[in-house]
Structure formats: C-alpha cells, structure tokens
C-alpha cells in the first residue's frame, strides 16, 4: 500500500529553482539504503544554503523518517514472507517440543503436518479440505514405521506397517471400524491372509500350518471353523475336513496315516458311521478298496472290500 506524505512549507527560491508551498510525496515502497542515500545527498546540498533553508529541509526529512518508521513497524506485523527459495531447512526442537511444519488452505483449515510427534518420533499427517486427518505416516511406540488412512468421518480404513513380531502387515477396516481383512506375518513368523465379515469376525484364513505346509480354513459367523483344507498335523498329506454349526466334524477326505486315500463320514455328534479306503488284514496293509459301516454309537456293523464279494460281519 503506497504512503503519502503531505508537507507544508513556505514558498522560497534557490537560485533559479522555485518550490511550491505544498509538496505531496507518494512512496510506493521503502528501501532504507536508497532513502538514507538521498537524505545524505540532500543534507550535503543544504550545506550550501542558509540556516532557514536547513530548517525547512530538516523538518521535511524528519516527516519522511517518521512516516517510514511507521510503515516499517506496521509491515513487521505481517508474518507472510512470500515465496522462499532455499537449498535446505533444518528444524530443531523449541521450548514446547520438536519442530514441525503446518500448511493451511484458503479457508484456514489445516491440510498437512510434517514434524515431530509427542514421543519424539517423526510423522507426516495429511488432512482433507475441512481439516479432518485422512492419512498418517510415522513411527509407532516400538520404533517401527506404519501408515494409517481414514475416511471423511475420521474412522480408520487401513493400516500398513509392522506388527507385534516386527513383521509387515496390511489391515483394512469398514466404515464402522471393524476389521475386514489381514495380510501379513503371524506371531510365529509365517505368512497369513484373513478375511472378516461386517462384524469383524474372521470367516476365512489362509496360512502356514505347524508342520510348515499351507492350509485354508473357513469359519461361520460366530468364528467357529466349518472347513479345513491343507496339511495335517502328523504330516500324512493333504486333506479336507468339514464341520457342522456345533463344531463337530462331519466328514474327512484325504490321506490316511498309511498314505492311502480315505473318506470318512460322521453323524451330527462327530461319530464315524461310514468309511471308504484301503483295506487291512490283521493290521497288515493290503491296498484293496474297502467300505465299512458303523452304527450311531460308532460300533462296527458291516464291511466289504474290492477283492471279495462276501460281506463280513463280526
């Protein structure tokens, strides 16, 4: 904003030059070096004129200096430094903690935060146009890095970072804050994938078994297992197990302990009532196909094999 200085002096003459009684000066901008240079030159000029002229010039330049001081003082209250170009910036902690940088939009809402958190760790926060945080990148309580994202309501929707065992994990959440999926490292250092329903209950799980083999498991809405596909605990080979809503196993299809194929059918109480597999004779494996049926209590009732058409009953 330009500054106007209106100085009143009497009409006077200096040689052939004539000065009017009112002189209006408009200063578009102030450069102190430029100003004092001309003040010095004018005082050198007034040294060749009389005392009365010196008084006129002294009053005139006093008005300029006072007005310039006011302008500089008012300008110092404006904290906007304009455009700044630098090679690097170092920010050190102050009296209230670590250093930081904040940015704001035209509406005065914070849009970003870059600096030091409460625990002395670095972090970056990103906000939407109304000032709500939508992303957070920083260090956790144990010194590991992580990234959180949030929806417009402030609910967390994603976590990407290190888990409890220092392994990487990815978690997603629905708008109600319930976990919907998990991809990462389990407590024993193996990879796992978990899918959850809208209530946060895990309904599918794919990972690594105790023997190092892979498996896939499904659960009902209460988190109880309904099927299992993978390697068994005794390393016999792959198998498929199904379970009812009470948690009782209803069928088994897979590899037996003797590395042969096997199918077992159970009733609703988990009691075996039928089987199809390879036959044995006095604990000696023959390799012939055999079908066996049992009563509801699991007692043997009937058997036939693929080599003989005779039925055997104890």
JOZINOR-V599754 format. One record per residue. N is the residue number from 0. RES is the residue in three letters. PHI is phi in radians with two decimals (999 if undefined). PSI is psi in radians with two decimals (none if undefined). Layout:
BEGIN
n:N res:RES phi:PHI psi:PSI
n:N res:RES phi:PHI psi:PSI
END
This chain:
BEGIN
n:0 res:UNK phi:999 psi:2.19
n:1 res:UNK phi:-1.18 psi:2.67
n:2 res:UNK phi:-1.93 psi:2.32
n:3 res:UNK phi:-1.90 psi:2.32
n:4 res:UNK phi:-2.10 psi:2.10
n:5 res:UNK phi:-1.95 psi:1.91
n:6 res:UNK phi:-1.98 psi:2.27
n:7 res:UNK phi:-1.75 psi:2.16
n:8 res:UNK phi:-2.42 psi:2.89
n:9 res:UNK phi:-1.40 psi:2.78
n:10 res:UNK phi:-1.24 psi:2.34
n:11 res:UNK phi:-2.62 psi:2.95
n:12 res:UNK phi:-2.17 psi:2.47
n:13 res:UNK phi:-2.22 psi:1.86
n:14 res:UNK phi:0.93 psi:-2.14
n:15 res:UNK phi:-1.58 psi:0.04
n:16 res:UNK phi:-1.67 psi:2.42
n:17 res:UNK phi:-2.09 psi:2.34
n:18 res:UNK phi:-1.88 psi:2.38
n:19 res:UNK phi:-1.34 psi:2.91
n:20 res:UNK phi:-1.33 psi:-0.50
n:21 res:UNK phi:-2.11 psi:2.20
n:22 res:UNK phi:-2.11 psi:2.14
n:23 res:UNK phi:-1.86 psi:2.09
n:24 res:UNK phi:-1.95 psi:2.29
n:25 res:UNK phi:-2.06 psi:2.12
n:26 res:UNK phi:-1.88 psi:1.97
n:27 res:UNK phi:-1.29 psi:-0.69
n:28 res:UNK phi:-2.65 psi:2.75
n:29 res:UNK phi:-2.02 psi:2.21
n:30 res:UNK phi:-2.08 psi:1.96
n:31 res:UNK phi:-1.06 psi:-0.72
n:32 res:UNK phi:-1.10 psi:-0.75
n:33 res:UNK phi:-1.10 psi:-0.73
n:34 res:UNK phi:-1.14 psi:-0.86
n:35 res:UNK phi:-1.20 psi:-0.48
n:36 res:UNK phi:-1.07 psi:-0.82
n:37 res:UNK phi:-1.25 psi:-0.54
n:38 res:UNK phi:-1.10 psi:-0.76
n:39 res:UNK phi:-1.10 psi:-0.75
n:40 res:UNK phi:-1.13 psi:-0.66
n:41 res:UNK phi:-1.22 psi:-0.64
n:42 res:UNK phi:-1.16 psi:-0.61
n:43 res:UNK phi:-1.12 psi:-0.61
n:44 res:UNK phi:-1.20 psi:-0.69
n:45 res:UNK phi:-1.26 psi:-0.25
n:46 res:UNK phi:-1.18 psi:-0.26
n:47 res:UNK phi:-1.67 psi:0.01
n:48 res:UNK phi:-2.02 psi:-3.09
n:49 res:UNK phi:-1.37 psi:3.06
n:50 res:UNK phi:-1.12 psi:-0.65
n:51 res:UNK phi:-1.09 psi:-0.73
n:52 res:UNK phi:-1.16 psi:-0.61
n:53 res:UNK phi:-1.08 psi:-0.67
n:54 res:UNK phi:-1.13 psi:-0.72
n:55 res:UNK phi:-1.05 psi:-0.85
n:56 res:UNK phi:-1.19 psi:-0.61
n:57 res:UNK phi:-1.09 psi:-0.79
n:58 res:UNK phi:-1.12 psi:-0.69
n:59 res:UNK phi:-1.12 psi:-0.83
n:60 res:UNK phi:-1.30 psi:-0.45
n:61 res:UNK phi:-1.10 psi:-0.72
n:62 res:UNK phi:-1.10 psi:-0.70
n:63 res:UNK phi:-1.11 psi:-0.79
n:64 res:UNK phi:-1.12 psi:-0.73
n:65 res:UNK phi:-1.12 psi:-0.78
n:66 res:UNK phi:-1.15 psi:-0.66
n:67 res:UNK phi:-1.13 psi:-0.67
n:68 res:UNK phi:-1.12 psi:-0.72
n:69 res:UNK phi:-1.09 psi:-0.74
n:70 res:UNK phi:-1.10 psi:-0.76
n:71 res:UNK phi:-1.15 psi:-0.69
n:72 res:UNK phi:-1.13 psi:-0.74
n:73 res:UNK phi:-1.18 psi:-0.66
n:74 res:UNK phi:-1.19 psi:-0.47
n:75 res:UNK phi:-1.20 psi:-0.34
n:76 res:UNK phi:-1.35 psi:-0.25
n:77 res:UNK phi:-1.46 psi:1.98
n:78 res:UNK phi:-1.49 psi:-0.05
n:79 res:UNK phi:-1.37 psi:2.01
n:80 res:UNK phi:-1.60 psi:0.03
n:81 res:UNK phi:1.31 psi:-2.66
n:82 res:UNK phi:-1.39 psi:2.34
n:83 res:UNK phi:-2.19 psi:2.27
n:84 res:UNK phi:-2.07 psi:2.09
n:85 res:UNK phi:-2.40 psi:2.87
n:86 res:UNK phi:-1.53 psi:-0.57
n:87 res:UNK phi:-2.82 psi:2.72
n:88 res:UNK phi:-2.31 psi:2.26
n:89 res:UNK phi:-1.99 psi:2.22
n:90 res:UNK phi:-2.03 psi:2.16
n:91 res:UNK phi:-1.95 psi:2.74
n:92 res:UNK phi:-1.05 psi:2.54
n:93 res:UNK phi:-1.89 psi:-2.79
n:94 res:UNK phi:-1.17 psi:-0.48
n:95 res:UNK phi:-1.80 psi:0.29
n:96 res:UNK phi:2.13 psi:-2.75
n:97 res:UNK phi:-1.22 psi:2.77
n:98 res:UNK phi:-1.34 psi:2.77
n:99 res:UNK phi:-2.80 psi:2.88
n:100 res:UNK phi:-2.23 psi:2.32
n:101 res:UNK phi:-2.12 psi:2.53
n:102 res:UNK phi:-2.15 psi:2.64
n:103 res:UNK phi:-2.34 psi:2.70
n:104 res:UNK phi:-1.63 psi:-3.04
n:105 res:UNK phi:-1.13 psi:-0.44
n:106 res:UNK phi:-1.50 psi:0.01
n:107 res:UNK phi:1.50 psi:0.12
n:108 res:UNK phi:-1.51 psi:2.43
n:109 res:UNK phi:-1.18 psi:2.36
n:110 res:UNK phi:-2.00 psi:-0.36
n:111 res:UNK phi:-2.77 psi:2.68
n:112 res:UNK phi:-2.42 psi:2.25
n:113 res:UNK phi:-2.36 psi:2.04
n:114 res:UNK phi:2.98 psi:-2.55
n:115 res:UNK phi:-1.89 psi:2.36
n:116 res:UNK phi:-1.49 psi:-3.05
n:117 res:UNK phi:-1.14 psi:-0.55
n:118 res:UNK phi:-1.62 psi:0.25
n:119 res:UNK phi:1.39 psi:0.32
n:120 res:UNK phi:-1.86 psi:2.71
n:121 res:UNK phi:-1.37 psi:2.59
n:122 res:UNK phi:-2.70 psi:2.75
n:123 res:UNK phi:-2.29 psi:2.19
n:124 res:UNK phi:-2.08 psi:2.37
n:125 res:UNK phi:-2.06 psi:2.34
n:126 res:UNK phi:-2.08 psi:2.73
n:127 res:UNK phi:-1.48 psi:-2.99
n:128 res:UNK phi:-1.17 psi:-0.33
n:129 res:UNK phi:-1.79 psi:0.15
n:130 res:UNK phi:1.61 psi:0.05
n:131 res:UNK phi:-1.44 psi:2.37
n:132 res:UNK phi:-1.26 psi:2.26
n:133 res:UNK phi:-2.06 psi:-0.23
n:134 res:UNK phi:-2.65 psi:2.54
n:135 res:UNK phi:-2.50 psi:2.13
n:136 res:UNK phi:-2.15 psi:2.13
n:137 res:UNK phi:-2.96 psi:-2.81
n:138 res:UNK phi:-1.94 psi:2.45
n:139 res:UNK phi:-1.44 psi:-3.05
n:140 res:UNK phi:-1.13 psi:-0.48
n:141 res:UNK phi:-1.77 psi:0.23
n:142 res:UNK phi:1.55 psi:0.09
n:143 res:UNK phi:-1.70 psi:2.69
n:144 res:UNK phi:-1.50 psi:2.69
n:145 res:UNK phi:-2.77 psi:2.82
n:146 res:UNK phi:-2.28 psi:2.23
n:147 res:UNK phi:-2.01 psi:2.44
n:148 res:UNK phi:-2.12 psi:2.65
n:149 res:UNK phi:-2.31 psi:2.68
n:150 res:UNK phi:-1.49 psi:-3.08
n:151 res:UNK phi:-1.17 psi:-0.31
n:152 res:UNK phi:-1.57 psi:-0.01
n:153 res:UNK phi:1.55 psi:0.10
n:154 res:UNK phi:-1.49 psi:2.39
n:155 res:UNK phi:-1.18 psi:2.35
n:156 res:UNK phi:-2.03 psi:-0.34
n:157 res:UNK phi:-2.68 psi:2.52
n:158 res:UNK phi:-2.31 psi:2.22
n:159 res:UNK phi:-2.31 psi:2.08
n:160 res:UNK phi:3.03 psi:-2.61
n:161 res:UNK phi:-1.72 psi:2.46
n:162 res:UNK phi:-1.58 psi:-2.89
n:163 res:UNK phi:-1.16 psi:-0.45
n:164 res:UNK phi:-1.82 psi:0.42
n:165 res:UNK phi:1.21 psi:0.14
n:166 res:UNK phi:-1.59 psi:2.69
n:167 res:UNK phi:-1.31 psi:2.50
n:168 res:UNK phi:-2.49 psi:2.72
n:169 res:UNK phi:-2.27 psi:2.17
n:170 res:UNK phi:-2.18 psi:2.43
n:171 res:UNK phi:-2.08 psi:2.67
n:172 res:UNK phi:-2.35 psi:2.61
n:173 res:UNK phi:-1.50 psi:3.08
n:174 res:UNK phi:-1.06 psi:-0.30
n:175 res:UNK phi:-1.59 psi:0.07
n:176 res:UNK phi:1.49 psi:0.09
n:177 res:UNK phi:-1.49 psi:2.40
n:178 res:UNK phi:-1.20 psi:2.36
n:179 res:UNK phi:-2.00 psi:-0.37
n:180 res:UNK phi:-2.76 psi:2.76
n:181 res:UNK phi:-2.51 psi:2.23
n:182 res:UNK phi:-2.37 psi:2.09
n:183 res:UNK phi:2.91 psi:-2.54
n:184 res:UNK phi:-1.90 psi:2.31
n:185 res:UNK phi:-1.45 psi:3.12
n:186 res:UNK phi:-1.08 psi:-0.56
n:187 res:UNK phi:-1.60 psi:0.25
n:188 res:UNK phi:1.47 psi:0.26
n:189 res:UNK phi:-1.86 psi:2.75
n:190 res:UNK phi:-1.41 psi:2.47
n:191 res:UNK phi:-2.50 psi:2.72
n:192 res:UNK phi:-2.33 psi:2.21
n:193 res:UNK phi:-2.22 psi:2.43
n:194 res:UNK phi:-2.09 psi:2.36
n:195 res:UNK phi:-2.07 psi:2.73
n:196 res:UNK phi:-1.49 psi:-3.01
n:197 res:UNK phi:-1.14 psi:-0.38
n:198 res:UNK phi:-1.61 psi:0.04
n:199 res:UNK phi:1.55 psi:0.05
n:200 res:UNK phi:-1.40 psi:2.37
n:201 res:UNK phi:-1.30 psi:2.19
n:202 res:UNK phi:-1.98 psi:-0.39
n:203 res:UNK phi:-2.41 psi:2.59
n:204 res:UNK phi:-2.59 psi:2.22
n:205 res:UNK phi:-2.21 psi:2.23
n:206 res:UNK phi:-2.89 psi:-2.62
n:207 res:UNK phi:-2.03 psi:2.31
n:208 res:UNK phi:-1.40 psi:-3.13
n:209 res:UNK phi:-1.14 psi:-0.49
n:210 res:UNK phi:-1.61 psi:0.09
n:211 res:UNK phi:1.62 psi:-0.03
n:212 res:UNK phi:-1.60 psi:2.80
n:213 res:UNK phi:-1.45 psi:2.74
n:214 res:UNK phi:-2.67 psi:2.81
n:215 res:UNK phi:-2.33 psi:2.29
n:216 res:UNK phi:-2.30 psi:2.45
n:217 res:UNK phi:-2.05 psi:2.59
n:218 res:UNK phi:-2.19 psi:2.81
n:219 res:UNK phi:-1.45 psi:-3.07
n:220 res:UNK phi:-1.14 psi:-0.29
n:221 res:UNK phi:-1.66 psi:0.04
n:222 res:UNK phi:1.53 psi:0.16
n:223 res:UNK phi:-1.58 psi:2.43
n:224 res:UNK phi:-1.16 psi:2.35
n:225 res:UNK phi:-1.99 psi:-0.42
n:226 res:UNK phi:-2.72 psi:2.69
n:227 res:UNK phi:-2.46 psi:2.24
n:228 res:UNK phi:-2.28 psi:2.06
n:229 res:UNK phi:2.85 psi:-2.73
n:230 res:UNK phi:-1.54 psi:2.47
n:231 res:UNK phi:-1.35 psi:2.93
n:232 res:UNK phi:-1.17 psi:-0.52
n:233 res:UNK phi:-1.64 psi:0.25
n:234 res:UNK phi:1.03 psi:0.50
n:235 res:UNK phi:-1.30 psi:-0.38
n:236 res:UNK phi:2.33 psi:-3.02
n:237 res:UNK phi:-1.34 psi:2.66
n:238 res:UNK phi:-2.79 psi:2.83
n:239 res:UNK phi:-2.15 psi:2.24
n:240 res:UNK phi:-2.13 psi:2.45
n:241 res:UNK phi:-2.10 psi:2.62
n:242 res:UNK phi:-2.33 psi:2.59
n:243 res:UNK phi:-1.48 psi:-3.10
n:244 res:UNK phi:-1.22 psi:-0.23
n:245 res:UNK phi:-1.59 psi:-0.04
n:246 res:UNK phi:1.56 psi:0.10
n:247 res:UNK phi:-1.52 psi:2.38
n:248 res:UNK phi:-1.24 psi:2.29
n:249 res:UNK phi:-1.88 psi:-0.39
n:250 res:UNK phi:-2.74 psi:2.72
n:251 res:UNK phi:-2.44 psi:2.19
n:252 res:UNK phi:-2.31 psi:2.07
n:253 res:UNK phi:2.97 psi:-2.54
n:254 res:UNK phi:-1.75 psi:2.32
n:255 res:UNK phi:-1.43 psi:3.12
n:256 res:UNK phi:-1.14 psi:-0.39
n:257 res:UNK phi:-1.70 psi:0.31
n:258 res:UNK phi:1.14 psi:0.44
n:259 res:UNK phi:-1.92 psi:2.82
n:260 res:UNK phi:-1.23 psi:2.59
n:261 res:UNK phi:-2.64 psi:2.47
n:262 res:UNK phi:-2.28 psi:2.19
n:263 res:UNK phi:-2.21 psi:2.42
n:264 res:UNK phi:-2.07 psi:2.28
n:265 res:UNK phi:-2.02 psi:2.75
n:266 res:UNK phi:-1.45 psi:-3.03
n:267 res:UNK phi:-1.15 psi:-0.24
n:268 res:UNK phi:-1.68 psi:0.08
n:269 res:UNK phi:1.44 psi:0.26
n:270 res:UNK phi:-1.65 psi:2.31
n:271 res:UNK phi:-1.20 psi:2.25
n:272 res:UNK phi:-2.12 psi:-0.14
n:273 res:UNK phi:-2.85 psi:2.66
n:274 res:UNK phi:-2.65 psi:2.64
n:275 res:UNK phi:-2.37 psi:2.13
n:276 res:UNK phi:-2.94 psi:-2.71
n:277 res:UNK phi:-1.64 psi:2.48
n:278 res:UNK phi:-1.47 psi:2.74
n:279 res:UNK phi:-2.26 psi:2.66
n:280 res:UNK phi:-2.31 psi:1.88
n:281 res:UNK phi:0.93 psi:0.91
n:282 res:UNK phi:1.19 psi:0.13
n:283 res:UNK phi:-1.77 psi:2.20
n:284 res:UNK phi:-1.30 psi:2.19
n:285 res:UNK phi:-1.80 psi:-0.54
n:286 res:UNK phi:1.57 psi:0.02
n:287 res:UNK phi:-1.45 psi:2.61
n:288 res:UNK phi:-1.21 psi:2.49
n:289 res:UNK phi:-2.51 psi:2.48
n:290 res:UNK phi:-2.09 psi:2.29
n:291 res:UNK phi:-2.27 psi:2.48
n:292 res:UNK phi:-2.13 psi:2.58
n:293 res:UNK phi:-2.30 psi:2.77
n:294 res:UNK phi:-1.42 psi:-3.11
n:295 res:UNK phi:-1.16 psi:-0.27
n:296 res:UNK phi:-1.66 psi:-0.04
n:297 res:UNK phi:1.66 psi:0.08
n:298 res:UNK phi:-1.38 psi:2.43
n:299 res:UNK phi:-1.10 psi:2.43
n:300 res:UNK phi:-2.24 psi:-0.65
n:301 res:UNK phi:-2.73 psi:2.61
n:302 res:UNK phi:-2.65 psi:2.56
n:303 res:UNK phi:-2.57 psi:2.60
n:304 res:UNK phi:-2.13 psi:3.05
n:305 res:UNK phi:-1.45 psi:-0.16
n:306 res:UNK phi:-1.63 psi:-0.54
n:307 res:UNK phi:-2.14 psi:2.50
n:308 res:UNK phi:-1.57 psi:-0.03
n:309 res:UNK phi:-1.36 psi:2.48
n:310 res:UNK phi:-1.54 psi:2.51
n:311 res:UNK phi:-2.05 psi:2.35
n:312 res:UNK phi:-2.50 psi:2.25
n:313 res:UNK phi:-1.35 psi:none
END
